[in-house]
Amino acid sequence: MKKLSTFFIYLFIVALILAVGYSVFIYVTVKPPLEEINSARESLASAKSKLAGRYANEKLKEAESLYNWSMKEWEKQNSKFFCVSGLFTHT
């Protein structure tokens, strides 16, 4: 009986170490797409200032829609628990 309880204690410790290691790995390796977001924002602003809405209205609306969708997805991903916050499923 004592061997069984010792086994479960060691199993719990190993599982805890693996969970903490995974969390640290995800936190350190996965970075948010800041450069891409800034580039997209600047491109949309540039297109609007050059009257792209007049000449390519559908494309501009599509680009704005995709940008807004990616912002919502990013916000959703950021609200997740930090262990899985780096798993950007659609962005």
Secondary structure, 3 states (H helix, E strand, C coil): CHHHHHHHHHHHHHHHHHHHHHHHHHHHHCCCCHHHHHHHHHHHHHHHHCCHHHHCHHHHHHHHHHHHHHHHHHHHHHCCCCCCCCCCCCC
